Amino acid sequence: MEQLNYHKLINLKKRLEKYDCEYSKKIMTTIDECIIEAKAVSKKQDEERRCAYQFEDVTCEICGKDYQRGYIYKHKRDKHGKVSDKPKKEINALEFLKKCIEEGKELTVDEKVKILQDDIVENKKKLAVLEEKMTKEGKKITGT
Ligand SMILES: [Zn+2]
């Protein structure tokens, strides 16, 4: 047996809209009440599903232990000190170094120099792209 849910009730209401009489009005009122109820039920189910997803066990690929999905990121960060090895594109090298220090990650001088150099290379590439774009548009960058 099929069950009426929010969307099916809405469809039912649409089908009734072509009638205009006392009976249809009565049925409409009941359907409207059911729609409100069904909407609340579906919202609750969505939340429960989302919640169940967060509490689902996932295996940490580093230590092989099972943790809840909502906790695994924190676990990896706290237990394995996992921070990304490269600066993200949105932040520059100095910000990345600051973040490493704040997170207690120890970097050697060579590692710090490499991060800064990579940033320079990255910025040079960006500048080249920008220059090319501006040249195409007929604009000139002063000093080049
Ligand atoms: Zn682990």
Backbone and ligand atoms as CSV (ligand in chain L), in Angstrom:
chain,resi,resn,atom,element,x,y,z
A,1,MET,N,N,0.834,-1.212,0.000
A,1,MET,CA,C,0.000,0.000,0.000
A,1,MET,C,C,0.868,1.262,0.000
A,2,GLU,N,N,0.513,2.186,-0.842
A,2,GLU,CA,C,1.247,3.457,-0.879
A,2,GLU,C,C,0.840,4.372,0.266
A,3,GLN,N,N,1.707,5.285,0.610
A,3,GLN,CA,C,1.368,6.240,1.659
A,3,GLN,C,C,1.429,7.659,1.127
A,4,LEU,N,N,0.588,8.478,1.678
A,4,LEU,CA,C,0.610,9.888,1.271
A,4,LEU,C,C,1.755,10.593,1.985
A,5,ASN,N,N,2.538,11.325,1.213
A,5,ASN,CA,C,3.553,12.162,1.849
A,5,ASN,C,C,3.317,13.608,1.399
A,6,TYR,N,N,4.229,14.477,1.787
A,6,TYR,CA,C,4.080,15.910,1.499
A,6,TYR,C,C,3.809,16.180,0.018
A,7,HIS,N,N,4.650,15.617,-0.862
A,7,HIS,CA,C,4.510,15.903,-2.295
A,7,HIS,C,C,3.218,15.335,-2.884
A,8,LYS,N,N,2.843,14.147,-2.395
A,8,LYS,CA,C,1.603,13.539,-2.891
A,8,LYS,C,C,0.380,14.332,-2.444
A,9,LEU,N,N,0.454,14.879,-1.241
A,9,LEU,CA,C,-0.652,15.714,-0.742
A,9,LEU,C,C,-0.793,16.987,-1.576
A,10,ILE,N,N,0.347,17.551,-1.926
A,10,ILE,CA,C,0.344,18.759,-2.764
A,10,ILE,C,C,-0.325,18.454,-4.110
A,11,ASN,N,N,0.033,17.301,-4.687
A,11,ASN,CA,C,-0.571,16.894,-5.959
A,11,ASN,C,C,-2.082,16.696,-5.832
A,12,LEU,N,N,-2.447,16.079,-4.726
A,12,LEU,CA,C,-3.864,15.847,-4.454
A,12,LEU,C,C,-4.622,17.180,-4.376
A,13,LYS,N,N,-4.001,18.136,-3.727
A,13,LYS,CA,C,-4.606,19.464,-3.572
A,13,LYS,C,C,-4.805,20.111,-4.944
A,14,LYS,N,N,-3.782,19.977,-5.796
A,14,LYS,CA,C,-3.866,20.553,-7.143
A,14,LYS,C,C,-5.028,19.955,-7.932
A,15,ARG,N,N,-5.196,18.630,-7.758
A,15,ARG,CA,C,-6.272,17.954,-8.480
A,15,ARG,C,C,-7.649,18.433,-8.007
A,16,LEU,N,N,-7.705,18.809,-6.763
A,16,LEU,CA,C,-8.993,19.245,-6.189
A,16,LEU,C,C,-9.343,20.690,-6.552
A,17,GLU,N,N,-8.300,21.427,-6.988
A,17,GLU,CA,C,-8.497,22.864,-7.213
A,17,GLU,C,C,-9.530,23.182,-8.290
A,18,LYS,N,N,-9.772,22.222,-9.171
A,18,LYS,CA,C,-10.749,22.480,-10.239
A,18,LYS,C,C,-12.201,22.420,-9.736
A,19,TYR,N,N,-12.396,21.887,-8.536
A,19,TYR,CA,C,-13.745,21.851,-7.975
A,19,TYR,C,C,-13.975,23.058,-7.080
A,20,ASP,N,N,-15.189,23.571,-7.127
A,20,ASP,CA,C,-15.523,24.670,-6.225
A,20,ASP,C,C,-16.903,24.425,-5.620
A,21,CYS,N,N,-16.912,23.712,-4.512
A,21,CYS,CA,C,-18.176,23.442,-3.830
A,21,CYS,C,C,-17.908,23.216,-2.351
A,22,GLU,N,N,-18.930,22.993,-1.591
A,22,GLU,CA,C,-18.771,22.792,-0.152
A,22,GLU,C,C,-17.889,21.585,0.155
A,23,TYR,N,N,-18.086,20.498,-0.605
A,23,TYR,CA,C,-17.308,19.280,-0.363
A,23,TYR,C,C,-15.819,19.512,-0.612
A,24,SER,N,N,-15.565,20.160,-1.751
A,24,SER,CA,C,-14.150,20.376,-2.068
A,24,SER,C,C,-13.485,21.271,-1.023
A,25,LYS,N,N,-14.260,22.276,-0.539
A,25,LYS,CA,C,-13.704,23.173,0.488
A,25,LYS,C,C,-13.373,22.404,1.766
A,26,LYS,N,N,-14.292,21.507,2.147
A,26,LYS,CA,C,-14.071,20.689,3.343
A,26,LYS,C,C,-12.817,19.830,3.199
A,27,ILE,N,N,-12.734,19.167,2.037
A,27,ILE,CA,C,-11.583,18.272,1.801
A,27,ILE,C,C,-10.283,19.080,1.792
A,28,MET,N,N,-10.337,20.261,1.136
A,28,MET,CA,C,-9.169,21.156,1.062
A,28,MET,C,C,-8.643,21.503,2.441
A,29,THR,N,N,-9.555,21.858,3.336
A,29,THR,CA,C,-9.151,22.238,4.695
A,29,THR,C,C,-8.395,21.086,5.353
A,30,THR,N,N,-8.936,19.881,5.184
A,30,THR,CA,C,-8.278,18.699,5.765
A,30,THR,C,C,-6.912,18.467,5.107
A,31,ILE,N,N,-6.872,18.596,3.785
A,31,ILE,CA,C,-5.589,18.391,3.082
A,31,ILE,C,C,-4.551,19.400,3.550
A,32,ASP,N,N,-4.974,20.666,3.699
A,32,ASP,CA,C,-4.043,21.695,4.169
A,32,ASP,C,C,-3.453,21.333,5.528
A,33,GLU,N,N,-4.308,20.822,6.411
A,33,GLU,CA,C,-3.813,20.397,7.731
A,33,GLU,C,C,-2.807,19.265,7.597
A,34,CYS,N,N,-3.156,18.314,6.726
A,34,CYS,CA,C,-2.258,17.168,6.494
A,34,CYS,C,C,-0.920,17.614,5.907
A,35,ILE,N,N,-0.992,18.623,5.003
A,35,ILE,CA,C,0.234,19.122,4.365
A,35,ILE,C,C,1.187,19.690,5.420
A,36,ILE,N,N,0.633,20.469,6.340
A,36,ILE,CA,C,1.451,21.055,7.411
A,36,ILE,C,C,2.109,19.943,8.242
A,37,GLU,N,N,1.295,18.930,8.566
A,37,GLU,CA,C,1.800,17.811,9.359
A,37,GLU,C,C,2.886,17.050,8.606
A,38,ALA,N,N,2.609,16.765,7.327
A,38,ALA,CA,C,3.547,15.980,6.523
A,38,ALA,C,C,4.863,16.728,6.323
A,39,LYS,N,N,4.774,18.053,6.225
A,39,LYS,CA,C,5.979,18.866,6.048
A,39,LYS,C,C,6.869,18.758,7.286
A,40,ALA,N,N,6.236,18.827,8.460
A,40,ALA,CA,C,6.983,18.709,9.713
A,40,ALA,C,C,7.636,17.329,9.821
A,41,VAL,N,N,6.891,16.296,9.416
A,41,VAL,CA,C,7.424,14.929,9.466
A,41,VAL,C,C,8.625,14.791,8.546
A,42,SER,N,N,8.512,15.319,7.315
A,42,SER,CA,C,9.611,15.153,6.363
A,42,SER,C,C,10.846,15.942,6.805
A,43,LYS,N,N,10.612,17.088,7.443
A,43,LYS,CA,C,11.731,17.886,7.961
A,43,LYS,C,C,12.465,17.110,9.053
A,44,LYS,N,N,11.680,16.469,9.922
A,44,LYS,CA,C,12.250,15.683,11.010
A,44,LYS,C,C,13.056,14.503,10.448
A,45,GLN,N,N,12.499,13.857,9.427
A,45,GLN,CA,C,13.194,12.719,8.811
A,45,GLN,C,C,14.511,13.151,8.180
A,46,ASP,N,N,14.484,14.320,7.532
A,46,ASP,CA,C,15.707,14.851,6.928
A,46,ASP,C,C,16.784,15.059,7.985
A,47,GLU,N,N,16.361,15.651,9.107
A,47,GLU,CA,C,17.315,15.912,10.188
A,47,GLU,C,C,17.872,14.616,10.753
A,48,GLU,N,N,16.990,13.631,10.904
A,48,GLU,CA,C,17.425,12.334,11.434
A,48,GLU,C,C,18.425,11.670,10.490
A,49,ARG,N,N,18.134,11.791,9.192
A,49,ARG,CA,C,19.029,11.210,8.193
A,49,ARG,C,C,20.402,11.883,8.245
A,50,ARG,N,N,20.366,13.221,8.341
A,50,ARG,CA,C,21.611,13.983,8.391
A,50,ARG,C,C,22.421,13.591,9.635
A,51,CYS,N,N,21.682,13.443,10.733
A,51,CYS,CA,C,22.279,13.091,12.009
A,51,CYS,C,C,22.912,11.696,11.921
A,52,ALA,N,N,22.161,10.747,11.353
A,52,ALA,CA,C,22.641,9.370,11.228
A,52,ALA,C,C,23.919,9.339,10.391
A,53,TYR,N,N,23.971,10.183,9.359
A,53,TYR,CA,C,25.133,10.258,8.487
A,53,TYR,C,C,26.359,10.711,9.280
A,54,GLN,N,N,26.160,11.718,10.112
A,54,GLN,CA,C,27.259,12.243,10.931
A,54,GLN,C,C,27.780,11.217,11.934
A,55,PHE,N,N,26.860,10.349,12.415
A,55,PHE,CA,C,27.241,9.373,13.439
A,55,PHE,C,C,27.685,8.041,12.858
A,56,GLU,N,N,27.622,7.919,11.543
A,56,GLU,CA,C,28.061,6.703,10.874
A,56,GLU,C,C,29.559,6.491,11.123
A,57,ASP,N,N,29.946,5.234,11.275
A,57,ASP,CA,C,31.361,4.958,11.495
A,57,ASP,C,C,32.144,4.959,10.182
A,58,VAL,N,N,33.276,5.647,10.214
A,58,VAL,CA,C,34.191,5.583,9.077
A,58,VAL,C,C,35.571,5.193,9.611
A,59,THR,N,N,36.361,4.565,8.770
A,59,THR,CA,C,37.672,4.094,9.213
A,59,THR,C,C,38.747,5.120,8.880
A,60,CYS,N,N,39.559,5.427,9.880
A,60,CYS,CA,C,40.690,6.334,9.663
A,60,CYS,C,C,41.739,5.574,8.868
A,61,GLU,N,N,42.140,6.138,7.720
A,61,GLU,CA,C,43.076,5.404,6.857
A,61,GLU,C,C,44.496,5.423,7.417
A,62,ILE,N,N,44.721,6.243,8.447
A,62,ILE,CA,C,46.071,6.317,9.013
A,62,ILE,C,C,46.274,5.269,10.113
A,63,CYS,N,N,45.323,5.172,11.053
A,63,CYS,CA,C,45.487,4.208,12.143
A,63,CYS,C,C,44.536,3.013,12.046
A,64,GLY,N,N,43.588,3.063,11.106
A,64,GLY,CA,C,42.694,1.925,10.885
A,64,GLY,C,C,41.572,1.776,11.892
A,65,LYS,N,N,41.441,2.752,12.818
A,65,LYS,CA,C,40.363,2.672,13.805
A,65,LYS,C,C,39.099,3.327,13.266
A,66,ASP,N,N,37.957,2.894,13.835
A,66,ASP,CA,C,36.681,3.460,13.399
A,66,ASP,C,C,36.274,4.663,14.252
A,67,TYR,N,N,35.837,5.688,13.590
A,67,TYR,CA,C,35.345,6.886,14.272
A,67,TYR,C,C,34.092,7.385,13.589
A,68,GLN,N,N,33.316,8.171,14.347
A,68,GLN,CA,C,32.125,8.761,13.739
A,68,GLN,C,C,32.548,9.789,12.705
A,69,ARG,N,N,31.775,9.835,11.623
A,69,ARG,CA,C,32.098,10.732,10.527
A,69,ARG,C,C,32.271,12.181,10.981
A,70,GLY,N,N,31.421,12.607,11.890
A,70,GLY,CA,C,31.487,13.991,12.368
A,70,GLY,C,C,32.740,14.288,13.190
A,71,TYR,N,N,33.461,13.228,13.572
A,71,TYR,CA,C,34.613,13.397,14.458
A,71,TYR,C,C,35.936,13.117,13.763
A,72,ILE,N,N,35.849,12.462,12.608
A,72,ILE,CA,C,37.074,11.952,11.961
A,72,ILE,C,C,38.069,13.064,11.602
A,73,TYR,N,N,37.560,14.215,11.168
A,73,TYR,CA,C,38.478,15.291,10.786
A,73,TYR,C,C,39.277,15.751,11.996
A,74,LYS,N,N,38.562,15.947,13.124
A,74,LYS,CA,C,39.196,16.393,14.360
A,74,LYS,C,C,40.192,15.328,14.824
A,75,HIS,N,N,39.801,14.059,14.711
A,75,HIS,CA,C,40.678,12.957,15.112
A,75,HIS,C,C,41.993,13.002,14.329
A,76,LYS,N,N,41.881,13.134,13.016
A,76,LYS,CA,C,43.079,13.145,12.173
A,76,LYS,C,C,43.984,14.326,12.515
A,77,ARG,N,N,43.343,15.461,12.745
A,77,ARG,CA,C,44.111,16.662,13.040
A,77,ARG,C,C,44.791,16.529,14.410
A,78,ASP,N,N,44.033,16.042,15.413
A,78,ASP,CA,C,44.575,15.965,16.775
A,78,ASP,C,C,45.560,14.813,16.957
A,79,LYS,N,N,45.203,13.639,16.427
A,79,LYS,CA,C,46.028,12.448,16.687
A,79,LYS,C,C,47.159,12.277,15.691
A,80,HIS,N,N,46.965,12.696,14.492
A,80,HIS,CA,C,47.996,12.485,13.479
A,80,HIS,C,C,48.639,13.783,13.009
A,81,GLY,N,N,48.211,14.887,13.591
A,81,GLY,CA,C,48.800,16.182,13.236
A,81,GLY,C,C,48.729,16.472,11.760
A,82,LYS,N,N,47.605,16.049,11.157
A,82,LYS,CA,C,47.520,16.185,9.715
A,82,LYS,C,C,47.083,17.593,9.313
A,83,VAL,N,N,48.027,18.336,8.791
A,83,VAL,CA,C,47.675,19.616,8.180
A,83,VAL,C,C,48.152,19.536,6.737
A,84,SER,N,N,47.532,20.267,5.873
A,84,SER,CA,C,47.913,20.137,4.471
A,84,SER,C,C,49.359,20.574,4.274
A,85,ASP,N,N,50.075,19.891,3.369
A,85,ASP,CA,C,51.501,20.128,3.194
A,85,ASP,C,C,51.802,21.376,2.377
A,86,LYS,N,N,50.838,21.773,1.569
A,86,LYS,CA,C,51.081,22.927,0.712
A,86,LYS,C,C,50.139,24.061,1.076
A,87,PRO,N,N,50.597,25.294,0.920
A,87,PRO,CA,C,49.670,26.392,1.204
A,87,PRO,C,C,48.503,26.357,0.231
A,88,LYS,N,N,47.320,26.634,0.742
A,88,LYS,CA,C,46.162,26.686,-0.146
A,88,LYS,C,C,46.302,27.898,-1.051
A,89,LYS,N,N,45.676,27.836,-2.218
A,89,LYS,CA,C,45.822,28.916,-3.187
A,89,LYS,C,C,45.340,30.258,-2.665
A,90,GLU,N,N,44.299,30.221,-1.802
A,90,GLU,CA,C,43.718,31.488,-1.348
A,90,GLU,C,C,44.617,32.225,-0.349
A,91,ILE,N,N,45.444,31.463,0.381
A,91,ILE,CA,C,46.283,32.156,1.345
A,91,ILE,C,C,47.722,32.198,0.858
A,92,ASN,N,N,48.430,33.247,1.199
A,92,ASN,CA,C,49.804,33.339,0.724
A,92,ASN,C,C,50.754,32.626,1.683
A,93,ALA,N,N,52.004,32.546,1.297
A,93,ALA,CA,C,52.986,31.765,2.049
A,93,ALA,C,C,53.152,32.229,3.492
A,94,LEU,N,N,53.152,33.543,3.697
A,94,LEU,CA,C,53.336,34.062,5.053
A,94,LEU,C,C,52.180,33.655,5.968
A,95,GLU,N,N,50.964,33.753,5.419
A,95,GLU,CA,C,49.795,33.337,6.196
A,95,GLU,C,C,49.856,31.846,6.510
A,96,PHE,N,N,50.340,31.080,5.515
A,96,PHE,CA,C,50.449,29.634,5.701
A,96,PHE,C,C,51.472,29.312,6.794
A,97,LEU,N,N,52.588,30.011,6.803
A,97,LEU,CA,C,53.621,29.785,7.815
A,97,LEU,C,C,53.097,30.138,9.208
A,98,LYS,N,N,52.334,31.238,9.257
A,98,LYS,CA,C,51.736,31.664,10.522
A,98,LYS,C,C,50.802,30.570,11.057
A,99,LYS,N,N,50.015,30.011,10.127
A,99,LYS,CA,C,49.052,28.956,10.489
A,99,LYS,C,C,49.806,27.723,11.026
A,100,CYS,N,N,50.910,27.373,10.386
A,100,CYS,CA,C,51.704,26.221,10.827
A,100,CYS,C,C,52.220,26.424,12.246
A,101,ILE,N,N,52.699,27.624,12.518
A,101,ILE,CA,C,53.231,27.940,13.846
A,101,ILE,C,C,52.115,27.846,14.889
A,102,GLU,N,N,50.948,28.409,14.536
A,102,GLU,CA,C,49.803,28.377,15.443
A,102,GLU,C,C,49.356,26.946,15.743
A,103,GLU,N,N,49.468,26.085,14.725
A,103,GLU,CA,C,49.034,24.694,14.900
A,103,GLU,C,C,50.124,23.826,15.516
A,104,GLY,N,N,51.258,24.447,15.824
A,104,GLY,CA,C,52.337,23.724,16.479
A,104,GLY,C,C,53.151,22.832,15.557
A,105,LYS,N,N,53.023,23.057,14.253
A,105,LYS,CA,C,53.794,22.253,13.303
A,105,LYS,C,C,55.204,22.827,13.200
A,106,GLU,N,N,56.186,21.950,13.408
A,106,GLU,CA,C,57.562,22.431,13.339
A,106,GLU,C,C,58.105,22.310,11.929
A,107,LEU,N,N,58.636,23.400,11.435
A,107,LEU,CA,C,59.194,23.392,10.079
A,107,LEU,C,C,60.674,23.722,10.153
A,108,THR,N,N,61.451,23.053,9.313
A,108,THR,CA,C,62.875,23.379,9.247
A,108,THR,C,C,63.034,24.642,8.397
A,109,VAL,N,N,64.228,25.229,8.480
A,109,VAL,CA,C,64.491,26.434,7.689
A,109,VAL,C,C,64.296,26.140,6.198
A,110,ASP,N,N,64.809,24.983,5.759
A,110,ASP,CA,C,64.668,24.594,4.354
A,110,ASP,C,C,63.203,24.530,3.926
A,111,GLU,N,N,62.376,23.938,4.801
A,111,GLU,CA,C,60.950,23.825,4.486
A,111,GLU,C,C,60.309,25.208,4.356
A,112,LYS,N,N,60.691,26.101,5.285
A,112,LYS,CA,C,60.139,27.462,5.239
A,112,LYS,C,C,60.550,28.164,3.953
A,113,VAL,N,N,61.836,28.033,3.604
A,113,VAL,CA,C,62.352,28.670,2.380
A,113,VAL,C,C,61.617,28.127,1.159
A,114,LYS,N,N,61.391,26.794,1.161
A,114,LYS,CA,C,60.725,26.177,0.021
A,114,LYS,C,C,59.296,26.719,-0.136
A,115,ILE,N,N,58.604,26.844,0.989
A,115,ILE,CA,C,57.231,27.365,0.948
A,115,ILE,C,C,57.218,28.781,0.368
A,116,LEU,N,N,58.184,29.604,0.818
A,116,LEU,CA,C,58.257,30.977,0.314
A,116,LEU,C,C,58.618,31.016,-1.174
A,117,GLN,N,N,59.561,30.136,-1.568
A,117,GLN,CA,C,59.960,30.101,-2.980
A,117,GLN,C,C,58.812,29.645,-3.877
A,118,ASP,N,N,58.092,28.602,-3.387
A,118,ASP,CA,C,56.940,28.113,-4.156
A,118,ASP,C,C,55.927,29.231,-4.365
A,119,ASP,N,N,55.777,30.037,-3.313
A,119,ASP,CA,C,54.829,31.153,-3.397
A,119,ASP,C,C,55.273,32.160,-4.447
A,120,ILE,N,N,56.593,32.414,-4.498
A,120,ILE,CA,C,57.119,33.349,-5.494
A,120,ILE,C,C,56.873,32.809,-6.905
A,121,VAL,N,N,57.154,31.513,-7.085
A,121,VAL,CA,C,56.930,30.870,-8.390
A,121,VAL,C,C,55.460,30.998,-8.780
A,122,GLU,N,N,54.610,30.695,-7.807
A,122,GLU,CA,C,53.166,30.749,-8.034
A,122,GLU,C,C,52.730,32.167,-8.425
A,123,ASN,N,N,53.252,33.149,-7.704
A,123,ASN,CA,C,52.902,34.541,-7.997
A,123,ASN,C,C,53.430,35.004,-9.349
A,124,LYS,N,N,54.630,34.505,-9.722
A,124,LYS,CA,C,55.193,34.852,-11.035
A,124,LYS,C,C,54.299,34.327,-12.142
A,125,LYS,N,N,53.782,33.086,-11.929
A,125,LYS,CA,C,52.874,32.488,-12.917
A,125,LYS,C,C,51.617,33.342,-13.049
A,126,LYS,N,N,51.077,33.748,-11.884
A,126,LYS,CA,C,49.857,34.561,-11.885
A,126,LYS,C,C,50.097,35.876,-12.619
A,127,LEU,N,N,51.286,36.464,-12.360
A,127,LEU,CA,C,51.634,37.738,-12.993
A,127,LEU,C,C,51.743,37.570,-14.510
A,128,ALA,N,N,52.355,36.456,-14.921
A,128,ALA,CA,C,52.502,36.189,-16.356
A,128,ALA,C,C,51.136,36.065,-17.028
A,129,VAL,N,N,50.229,35.360,-16.358
A,129,VAL,CA,C,48.872,35.202,-16.899
A,129,VAL,C,C,48.193,36.562,-17.015
A,130,LEU,N,N,48.354,37.356,-15.964
A,130,LEU,CA,C,47.746,38.690,-15.946
A,130,LEU,C,C,48.313,39.568,-17.065
A,131,GLU,N,N,49.643,39.510,-17.223
A,131,GLU,CA,C,50.290,40.319,-18.264
A,131,GLU,C,C,49.814,39.929,-19.655
A,132,GLU,N,N,49.701,38.600,-19.846
A,132,GLU,CA,C,49.255,38.098,-21.143
A,132,GLU,C,C,47.843,38.597,-21.444
A,133,LYS,N,N,46.988,38.509,-20.414
A,133,LYS,CA,C,45.603,38.926,-20.557
A,133,LYS,C,C,45.524,40.419,-20.899
A,134,MET,N,N,46.360,41.206,-20.196
A,134,MET,CA,C,46.313,42.650,-20.399
A,134,MET,C,C,46.891,43.044,-21.752
A,135,THR,N,N,47.925,42.310,-22.175
A,135,THR,CA,C,48.500,42.570,-23.495
A,135,THR,C,C,47.460,42.331,-24.583
A,136,LYS,N,N,46.722,41.223,-24.416
A,136,LYS,CA,C,45.663,40.894,-25.368
A,136,LYS,C,C,44.620,41.997,-25.435
A,137,GLU,N,N,44.336,42.575,-24.267
A,137,GLU,CA,C,43.336,43.630,-24.199
A,137,GLU,C,C,43.892,44.985,-24.609
A,138,GLY,N,N,45.207,44.981,-24.981
A,138,GLY,CA,C,45.824,46.217,-25.450
A,138,GLY,C,C,46.270,47.153,-24.337
A,139,LYS,N,N,46.305,46.649,-23.109
A,139,LYS,CA,C,46.757,47.484,-21.999
A,139,LYS,C,C,48.225,47.182,-21.730
A,140,LYS,N,N,48.887,48.132,-21.129
A,140,LYS,CA,C,50.312,47.913,-20.814
A,140,LYS,C,C,50.519,48.009,-19.320
A,141,ILE,N,N,51.373,47.108,-18.821
A,141,ILE,CA,C,51.713,47.206,-17.404
A,141,ILE,C,C,52.999,48.017,-17.309
A,142,THR,N,N,52.963,49.064,-16.522
A,142,THR,CA,C,54.151,49.893,-16.400
A,142,THR,C,C,55.251,49.111,-15.696
A,143,GLY,N,N,56.470,49.346,-16.119
A,143,GLY,CA,C,57.613,48.716,-15.466
A,143,GLY,C,C,57.968,47.365,-16.040
A,144,THR,N,N,57.310,46.964,-17.125
A,144,THR,CA,C,57.701,45.685,-17.746
A,144,THR,C,C,58.212,45.934,-19.149
L,1,ZN,ZN,ZN,43.609,7.683,13.039
